[in-house]
Structure formats: structure tokens, C-alpha cells
């Protein structure tokens, strides 16, 4: 597993979301304060693929029931900063 510092995870999320935007032809600047779930043209199904890609790139297992871009209790879309914190908290080393 890559050492999961807040900054590494945020940077990887921004990179994967930016790459996804380019692939889909979606314009718009993204940073750590952006909420991927609120970006027009990026659906929750696409974000599930983003989570899978993050799992591979960061070499971490993200539980299937962990949707890092949304908080169930508050029912709000999470910023990349908040999503990174959730991924670090919920992610596990492969093979453990």
C-alpha cells in the first residue's frame, strides 16, 4: 500500500477526476475543495469507477459499501478533502 497521507490521496483524487473530465469532454477546474458529486456530467456511476481506479492506484482496498464522495448521515456531497479523509479512514491494505 502507498503511504496514505492526506496530500497524496487528495492529489490522486484530483488527478483521476481531472482525467475523467477530459475523457468525457467536461470542462471545469477542479481542486481539493471541489465536490465531485456536484460536477455536472459526472454521475455517481462514474464516481464508482473513480473509486475503483483510486483503489488500484493507491493500492488500497476500499469496502464495497464505502462511497467516499457522500456522507450518509448528513446526506451531503463531500469535497475532495473530506473524501480523502474518508478513504484514509476506511481503506485497508490489500491482503489484510
Long-range contacts (C-beta under 8 A, 24 or more apart in sequence): 1-58, 1-59, 1-60, 1-91, 1-93, 1-94, 2-58, 2-59, 2-60, 4-58, 4-60, 4-87, 4-88, 4-91, 6-81, 6-84, 6-85, 6-88, 8-58, 9-54, 9-58, 9-84, 9-87, 9-88, 10-80, 10-81, 10-84, 12-54, 12-57, 12-58, 13-50, 13-54, 13-80, 13-83, 13-84, 13-87, 14-80, 16-50, 16-53, 16-54, 16-57, 17-42, 17-50, 17-80, 20-46, 20-49, 20-50, 30-80, 31-80, 32-79, 32-80, 32-81, 32-84, 33-79, 33-80, 33-81, 34-79, 34-80, 35-69, 35-77, 35-78, 35-79, 35-80, 36-69, 36-77, 36-80, 36-83, 37-69, 37-70, 37-77, 37-78, 38-77, 44-69, 44-70, 54-87, 55-91, 58-87, 58-91, 59-93, 59-94, 60-87, 60-91, 60-92, 60-93, 60-94, 61-91, 61-92, 61-93, 61-94, 61-96, 62-87, 62-90, 62-91, 63-90, 63-92, 66-90
